[in-house]
């Protein structure tokens, strides 16, 4: 069973980076940067940093595990809170970006507020709820 890792990437001005997906016949939605753990990845954290490099040409610093869940396919997904100083979405290298049938990918900076996160169609819905609750409690950025 494939395991997945995701990075809740916090920018220097305390915004969150999210990828807006635009696909024909589907309402736009946002996803957190990340992907599958490969057999060659020595750890979840190494897989996460590889995914950040591939998807947004950035180098992140992992702060902590934020949340673990099981997705609709029954795969475990690990969401990490991470800081990122610089990225270059134009130089991304992930294989999914080369496929024209996958629709559009747009990197967006989202204000780190419960209202802004709640206004997005952020998938999976569970991580949207986790982020909003942590922001409302005021503890999302604890230790960041």
Order of alpha helices (4+ residues) and beta strands (2+ residues): beta-beta-beta-beta-alpha-beta-beta-beta-alpha-beta-alpha
